[in-house]
Amino acid sequence: MMKYAVYALLILVVFYTACKGQNKTDLPKDTITSETKELITSYGPNHIARTIKQDRKGNIWIAAFDGVFRYNGTSFTNITSKVSSARFFSVLEDRNGALWFGSIGAGVYYYDGNSFRNFTTRDGLINNEVVCIYEDKIGHVWFGANGGVSRYDGKSFRNYRLNGGSMVEDRTGIPFPDFTRPPHEINAIIEDKTGKFWFGTRDNTFVYDGKTFTNTTSMGQPFTNVRSIIEDKMGTIWLGGTNGLWRYDGSTFTNITQNFVGYIYEDKKGNIWTSSETAQGWVLSRYEAKTLSNKTPLVTELNPKEGRMLFGILEASDGSIWFGADGVYRYDGSRITDFKK
């Protein structure tokens, strides 16, 4: 493995700117694909890495344009190289320890550690281009896709479509045809502490209370092209996208920065990390936990990959920060390790 250690310049900056549906589809029984022996290497993905997660065993999973990679602490394995040549955008470990991988064009892959099962529009998935995956409090798995979202209850899918600036329940049971690319996709899904669901899309942002989808606005203006949404340990909602980084305390939206934000992550100490585009290029920003309620939270910026868009962020169990760009990188507090070939 070729590791390139790049000493990062840390600059301290204080900013002054801041689903219930009717359609059900019985799934076929013959969609199991046996796992084949994969090549183990010392390097990770060589292309864009969109999402990074750590499972309960400590393995790090990376959804990338050249496959889904598993890092066990010493080596990488491309788990999907013999299963699909699709680009992968998302990965989720569910409460049972199984993995879900969202692809662009090939639907969703379910992996139980031994074999794969592929779900597509033929099985009721709303679209085969799956951008994000989320598991709710009762174990339903949600798939954010181009054109809408699918909810899977372990037996069948229920779908909700983006429809001219709104979201609606899809009662037809008819998914988008293969190779159809609707104009907007679901980028982010969360369930907040009250049980409401938030959907960030390339169109508007919606809150779903189980019956009605509400278009989320601040001072009459919608939040458009939201790329990432989280709820932090204190119950505060954070939204990031074209309109910058926003904080919602349950009654008021506050703008933290107007820079484009691609990803939001909360670490174990309660600090908020973002990937954002600034005048100096793409940066990782860490907003200090103790100052988050301030009008101008204290922020530290790290400029790790000049000119490269930054994607998923993860704090691993050892405290290191992993992030995706043109490959996957690890920041240990003093240097950045590049895991490309």
ChimeraX attribute file (.defattr): number of C-alpha atoms within 10 A of each C-alpha:
attribute: neighborCount
match mode: 1-to-1
recipient: residues
	/A:1	12
	/A:2	11
	/A:3	13
	/A:4	13
	/A:5	13
	/A:6	14
	/A:7	13
	/A:8	16
	/A:9	12
	/A:10	14
	/A:11	12
	/A:12	13
	/A:13	13
	/A:14	13
	/A:15	13
	/A:16	12
	/A:17	15
	/A:18	16
	/A:19	19
	/A:20	15
	/A:21	19
	/A:22	12
	/A:23	17
	/A:24	17
	/A:25	15
	/A:26	10
	/A:27	15
	/A:28	10
	/A:29	7
	/A:30	8
	/A:31	12
	/A:32	15
	/A:33	15
	/A:34	12
	/A:35	16
	/A:36	13
	/A:37	10
	/A:38	12
	/A:39	11
	/A:40	15
	/A:41	14
	/A:42	14
	/A:43	22
	/A:44	28
	/A:45	25
	/A:46	17
	/A:47	17
	/A:48	23
	/A:49	30
	/A:50	27
	/A:51	26
	/A:52	27
	/A:53	21
	/A:54	20
	/A:55	16
	/A:56	10
	/A:57	8
	/A:58	14
	/A:59	17
	/A:60	20
	/A:61	26
	/A:62	31
	/A:63	30
	/A:64	30
	/A:65	21
	/A:66	21
	/A:67	29
	/A:68	30
	/A:69	25
	/A:70	23
	/A:71	20
	/A:72	14
	/A:73	9
	/A:74	8
	/A:75	14
	/A:76	23
	/A:77	22
	/A:78	23
	/A:79	21
	/A:80	23
	/A:81	17
	/A:82	13
	/A:83	15
	/A:84	16
	/A:85	14
	/A:86	20
	/A:87	22
	/A:88	31
	/A:89	26
	/A:90	29
	/A:91	28
	/A:92	24
	/A:93	21
	/A:94	16
	/A:95	13
	/A:96	8
	/A:97	14
	/A:98	13
	/A:99	18
	/A:100	23
	/A:101	26
	/A:102	29
	/A:103	28
	/A:104	19
	/A:105	19
	/A:106	21
	/A:107	25
	/A:108	28
	/A:109	24
	/A:110	20
	/A:111	22
	/A:112	14
	/A:113	11
	/A:114	9
	/A:115	13
	/A:116	20
	/A:117	17
	/A:118	19
	/A:119	20
	/A:120	19
	/A:121	18
	/A:122	17
	/A:123	18
	/A:124	23
	/A:125	29
	/A:126	31
	/A:127	32
	/A:128	26
	/A:129	30
	/A:130	31
	/A:131	26
	/A:132	25
	/A:133	27
	/A:134	22
	/A:135	19
	/A:136	17
	/A:137	12
	/A:138	8
	/A:139	14
	/A:140	14
	/A:141	19
	/A:142	22
	/A:143	31
	/A:144	28
	/A:145	30
	/A:146	26
	/A:147	25
	/A:148	29
	/A:149	31
	/A:150	26
	/A:151	24
	/A:152	18
	/A:153	13
	/A:154	10
	/A:155	9
	/A:156	16
	/A:157	26
	/A:158	24
	/A:159	29
	/A:160	22
	/A:161	22
	/A:162	22
	/A:163	13
	/A:164	10
	/A:165	11
	/A:166	14
	/A:167	23
	/A:168	17
	/A:169	21
	/A:170	21
	/A:171	14
	/A:172	11
	/A:173	18
	/A:174	15
	/A:175	21
	/A:176	19
	/A:177	12
	/A:178	14
	/A:179	10
	/A:180	13
	/A:181	16
	/A:182	13
	/A:183	10
	/A:184	19
	/A:185	26
	/A:186	28
	/A:187	27
	/A:188	26
	/A:189	26
	/A:190	22
	/A:191	20
	/A:192	18
	/A:193	13
	/A:194	8
	/A:195	13
	/A:196	14
	/A:197	18
	/A:198	24
	/A:199	26
	/A:200	27
	/A:201	27
	/A:202	20
	/A:203	21
	/A:204	24
	/A:205	28
	/A:206	23
	/A:207	20
	/A:208	18
	/A:209	16
	/A:210	12
	/A:211	11
	/A:212	14
	/A:213	20
	/A:214	15
	/A:215	17
	/A:216	17
	/A:217	14
	/A:218	13
	/A:219	7
	/A:220	7
	/A:221	10
	/A:222	15
	/A:223	24
	/A:224	18
	/A:225	22
	/A:226	27
	/A:227	24
	/A:228	25
	/A:229	26
	/A:230	23
	/A:231	20
	/A:232	16
	/A:233	12
	/A:234	9
	/A:235	14
	/A:236	16
	/A:237	20
	/A:238	23
	/A:239	27
	/A:240	32
	/A:241	26
	/A:242	17
	/A:243	18
	/A:244	21
	/A:245	27
	/A:246	22
	/A:247	19
	/A:248	16
	/A:249	13
	/A:250	9
	/A:251	5
	/A:252	10
	/A:253	16
	/A:254	16
	/A:255	20
	/A:256	22
	/A:257	18
	/A:258	18
	/A:259	20
	/A:260	21
	/A:261	28
	/A:262	25
	/A:263	26
	/A:264	27
	/A:265	21
	/A:266	21
	/A:267	18
	/A:268	11
	/A:269	10
	/A:270	16
	/A:271	18
	/A:272	20
	/A:273	23
	/A:274	25
	/A:275	28
	/A:276	27
	/A:277	20
	/A:278	13
	/A:279	7
	/A:280	9
	/A:281	14
	/A:282	25
	/A:283	24
	/A:284	24
	/A:285	23
	/A:286	22
	/A:287	23
	/A:288	17
	/A:289	16
	/A:290	12
	/A:291	13
	/A:292	18
	/A:293	13
	/A:294	9
	/A:295	14
	/A:296	17
	/A:297	21
	/A:298	19
	/A:299	21
	/A:300	17
	/A:301	21
	/A:302	17
	/A:303	19
	/A:304	23
	/A:305	18
	/A:306	11
	/A:307	12
	/A:308	16
	/A:309	17
	/A:310	28
	/A:311	24
	/A:312	25
	/A:313	26
	/A:314	22
	/A:315	20
	/A:316	19
	/A:317	13
	/A:318	8
	/A:319	13
	/A:320	13
	/A:321	18
	/A:322	20
	/A:323	24
	/A:324	26
	/A:325	21
	/A:326	21
	/A:327	23
	/A:328	29
	/A:329	23
	/A:330	20
	/A:331	21
	/A:332	13
	/A:333	12
	/A:334	11
	/A:335	15
	/A:336	21
	/A:337	17
	/A:338	20
	/A:339	19
	/A:340	18
	/A:341	13
